[in-house]
């Protein structure tokens, strides 16, 4: 099912016919009525910046299994099936085929969509909005650097407004963490280098912490080196994909952690001394930190850095 702001286009696997419906309650009800005529095992929607959220929730409330997939994965699947052109109708048919493929997988872990609890959804919204405001402020500061005098006052006013908005959001995030994640917050912030922003991002967008393997967590965050091998060719391992907001937040956290966290500092210095580029060493530190966080969430215990520091 291809979902846009105003409408969605859907198809059933095995048929080239597509149907368009308005992306509102009437369209959702029309879809549900039409699905009743078919033996549907899984409905696949593309993640489209939140436009799919209400429709996915509507179907879930009525017992329909839903998967919300990454648009890149959906497009690559369509290309693999020979669909080089891209239209809403082509995407809908490709997603219907994708649904059949996903439903046939023996391992269904992580396929079916489950909406986050309200307190996590609220934290996701707050963290996402903060990131948006930071990007807006950076853009305005870049404009200010090359602005003519007549525009400087206007740009400075916008920057001050964004500063106030970010400060207010920081307070809301801080209060939300205290109200809904007090114990998890204490655990995560017991690690030197983990502050409010990193803690909030992990709790909002890495709910798998403590519930999956360390390797899986690293892949979800996009800090796991992936092989690029074919035949006798052995390519360079590099990170790829993952949750961009988590990865960017971890990178910023590492810039502080490798200075103040004794374990990560020693690990970073050892990698750099061995000839690793500094960016590669930072990614390795982020990978190591995620393994620590995953173990902490699984055990429910705080981190005592003194126990993991070699004596001088």
N, C-alpha and C positions, 0 to 999 in steps of 0.2 A: 504494500500500500504506500503510495507516494503522497506525502502530506505537505500542504503549503498553508499559508496564512488564511486564505479565503476558501479553499476547497481541497479535497483529497480525491485521488484516483485509485481505484482498487481493481484487482483481477483475481481470479481463482486459477490455481495451477491446472494446466491441461486445457485451458481455453485462452484464446487470443482476445476475447471480448473484454473491454474495460468499461468501468462505470465511474462517473464523476458525481460527487456529492458536496454540498456546502459544508465547510468545516465549522459546524455549529451543532446544537442539540438535535435539530431536525435531521440533519445529515447523518449524525451518529445513529439515530433511531432507525433511519432508512437502511443503513448498513447492517445493523444488527438483525433487522427483519429479513434482509436478503441472505445473510449468512445462515439463517435457520433452514434455508432450503438446501444447504450443502453440508457435507460431513467435514467440517473444518477442524483440523487438529491444532493449527498454530497460525496466528496472524502476525505478519512481520511489518513493522513500520520503520522508516528511517528517522533518526534523530535530526530534527530540523529546528534547533534553537528554542524548543519549548512548544512549538505549534502542535506537536503530536501528543502532548501530555494529557490534555483533557480527553481526547479520543481513546488513548490507551487506558486511562482510568475508567472511562465509561464501559469499555469492553471487559475489563477485569472485574468490575462490580457485577457483571452478568455472567461470570464464569467462563469467559473466553480466554484461552491462553494467548499471551502476547509476548513478542520479542521486539525490543527496540534496538536497532543495529546502527553501527557507525556508517555514515554515508560513504566513506572511502571503501569500506568492505563491500557494501552493496554495489558500488560502481565497478569495482574490480571483478566481482562475481558476474555482473552483467557483461563485462568485456570478455570474460572467459567463456561465456555462452555465445559470443559472436555479436553481441549488441554494441556496436561501436558508436552509433548515434545515441543521442540522449534526448528523450522527451518524457513527459509525465506518463504517457501510455506505455512506452518501452520500459520505464522504470517500474511501473506497477506490475507488468508481466514478469520482469526479472525478479522482483521481490517475491512474487507468488512462487516462482521456481525456487528461490532461496528459502522460503518458508518450508517447502517440501523437503529440501536438503537438510535443514536444521532439525526438523521434526524427526527425521530418520536417524539422526546421530544416536549412538548408543549412550554416550555420556551427555546428559542434558544439563550438567552443572553450568551455571552462568548464562544459559540461553534465555530462559523465561524471565520476563520483566517483572519486577516487584517494586512498587512505588516505595520510596523511603518514608519512614515515619515522619510525622509533621515537624518534630523538633530538628531532625536532620535536614529536611527539605528547607526549613527556615534558615538554618546555618549555611546551607549551600547558596541560598539566595543572597545572604549577607556577604559571604566571602566573594561570590562572583561580582556583586555590585562594587565591592571595594576594589577589586582588580580592574574593573571598568573605569572607575574614577581615577585610579592611579595612571592608567593608560591615557586618559583624557588630560590629566595634569602634565604628563610628560610631553604630550603633543603641544600643549599650550606653551610650555617652557621652551620647546624647540622653536615655536613661532616667535616667541619673545626675543630670542637671540638674534634674529634677523629682521625684526619688525622696524618699520619707520616710526619716527617719534609720535606721529598722530595716533598710532594704534597701540602704543605701549600701555597707556592707562587702561584701555579696554581689556587687553590681555591680562594685565596684572589683577584687575578686578575678578576676572574669571578664575585665575589661579587661587586667589584668596577664598573665593566661594568654594572651590574644590577642596582646598585645605580644610575648611570648616566641615564640609560634608564627610570627608575622610575621617576627621577626628570624631565626628558623631557616630559614624559606622564602627570605628574602633571601640567606642564605648558600648554600643549595642552588641557587638560580637563578644566583648569581655563579659558583659552581663549574661548573655545567652549561654556562654560556656559555664559560668558559675551556676546557672539555674539548671542546666540539663546534662552537663558533662563534667561535674566537679571532680569525681574520682579519676576519670580518664585524663582530665587536664593535669591533675597533680602528677600522674605517672609520666606523661609525655614531657612535661616541663621540668621533671627531675633530671633530664639530660641537659647538660650545658650546651648552649647553642640553639635550643628549641624555645622559641618565644611564642607569643600569643598568635601571631599570624600563621606560623608553621603549624602550631597545634590545631588551630581552627581549620586549616586546609586539610590536614590529615583526617580529622574527625568528620569533616563534611564529605570529602571525596575519596577517602580510603576506608570505607566501612568494613572491608575485608580483613583489615589488620587483626591478627590473632586468630583468624578463622581459616586461613589458607597457608600454603607453604611459603617460605621465604622467596623461593624462585618465582612463584606466581605473583607475589606482591611486587617484586622488582619489575616484572614485565608490565603489570598494570600501571605502575608509575612511570614507565618508560626509561628506566635506568639499568636495564639488563642488557649487556652486550649480546648481540645476536650474530650468529654465523652467516657468512656470505660465501658459501662453498658450492662448487659445482664440478663434478668429476675430480680431476687432479688439481684443479685450481682451488687455492685456499685464500679467500679474500679477507680483508680486515674485518674484525668483529667491531660492530658499532651499535649504539643505541638507536632505537627507531620506534615511533608510535608512542602509545601510552597516553596517560592523562596529562595534557600539557600544563594545566594550572598547578598540578601536584609537582611535576618535574621542575617547573620554573621556581616554585616556592622552595623546593629542596635545594636547588642551586644557590639561591640567595642565602638560605640557612647555612649552607656549607661554607660560604665566605666568612661567616662568623665562627662557625664551629671549629674549623681547622686552626683558628687562633686561640680559642678559649677552652675547647674540649680536649683534655689531655690524651684520650684514647684516639680520637679522630686526628688530632694534631700529629701524634707520633706516626699514625698510619699514613697520613698525607706526606709527611716529610720522608718517610721510608720509600714511598712510591716515586717521589720527585728525585730523590737521591739515586734511585735505580734507573733513572732516565725517562720516566713517564712524563708526557706533557702535563702541564698543570691542570688543564681542563679535563683530561682523562683521569687524573688523580682525584679531582673534585667529584666526578661521576662515581668513581669507585668508593669514595667516602659516603656519598649519598646512598649507594647500594648497601654499604655496611650499616649505615644508620637505620635504613629500613628493616634490615634483619634484626637489629636490636629492638626497634619499636614493635615488630611483629612478635618477637619472643616475649616482650614485656606485656603486651596485650593478651597473649595466650596464657601467661602465668598469673597476670593480675598483680605483679610485683613492681615496685619502684626500682629504679636503677641507682646503684651506689657506685659512682665513678671511681672512688678510692679503691674498690676491690678489683678494678680492671686496669689500674695504672701500675706500670713497673716501677719499683722503688729506685730512687736515684743512686 
